[in-house]
Amino acid sequence: MSSDFWAGYLSGALGIIIGNPLDVIKVRLQAGHSRDASAQSQLSRFEKASSLVRGAAAPILGYGALNALLFVAYNRSLMAMDSSITDPTNPDGVPLYKIWIAGAAGGLASWTISSPTEFIKCRAQLDSRPEVSSWTVAKDIYHNRGWRGLYYGGAITSARDSIGYGFYFWSYELCKRFMTIENETPHQAAMKILLCGGIAGIVTWGSVFPLDMVKTRLQAQTMHDHSFTHVASENQSLLRQPRATLNSFQMAREVYRAEGMGAFYRGLGICSIRAFIVNAVQWACYEWLMKSFNNASVPVPVTERI
């Protein structure tokens, strides 16, 4: 397979391993667990350290493939729009709107993996029972909803991914162009990648966080009532199942009516911290792997082998 596939796969898996503990907190805040809770109080609610990696199995397996598909689709889309591009990892001079479109295309392509992965992860992270794993959740979804059930909330997930990844690649390239200096040292180049990657992560989540929050609430309502016995009473109406299941627009309207505009951005702070750390490391890993793979594929001249 191509170098961008493996660079994307490995960097994506590494990002999940690093960022999953903060992602657990973000998802629980979005779902309405302890409306006024701070990150510290959320952490104190975990009975054991294993709770911080709850739901990590599905993303580690799925997000590696998702990231691989994302970068492959982005690179191919960018090269299809501009035939002058020979190295999509360094699209100098390419209009930023083309980078946004290619990123959105990559995000839309990755939806086939991100939708079931996100659904399983969300259900596993929100379930308070210690015996529940990603595999348990996947079997439960399949048993109750079939294969199509794994794509519950797929429409809003695809919208989030296409818009978010458009801004992801756009902001990363924009930041790199702003920080370009002549004769930069390897240390400066490494720091630039880390900083630009972190900023791109924050910009991405800031652009789609309300969509992600609605997605979380939408998927959370599929859980059985006994999984939410610890939810604050004022939020029970949003998560209970006896009534008709809400769609994305109905969920957004009800959340706004019951909790106001602030509910759409609950958890954004902890998510921004996670996004900076994860994407700084992820971009650095991706760029390093791409250079390593490309250098390894360059044939050594016969005169240099002697």
Buried (B, 14 or more C-beta within 10 A) or exposed (E): EEBBBBBBBBBBBBBBBBBBBBBBBBBBBBBBBBBEBEBEEBBEBBEEEEBBBBBBBBBBBBBBBBBBBBBBBBBBBBBEBBEEBEEBBEBEEBEBEBBBBBBBBBBBBBBBBBBBBBBBBBBBBBBBEEEBBBEBBBEBBEEEBEEEBBBBBBBBBBBBBBBBBBBBBBBBBBBBEEBEEEEEEEEEEBBBBBBBBBBBBBBBBBBBBBBBBBBBBBBBBBBEEEBBEEBEEEBEEBBEEEEEEBEBEEBBEBBBEEBEEEBBBBBBEBBBBBBBBBBBBBBBBBBBBBEEBBEEEEEEEEEEEE
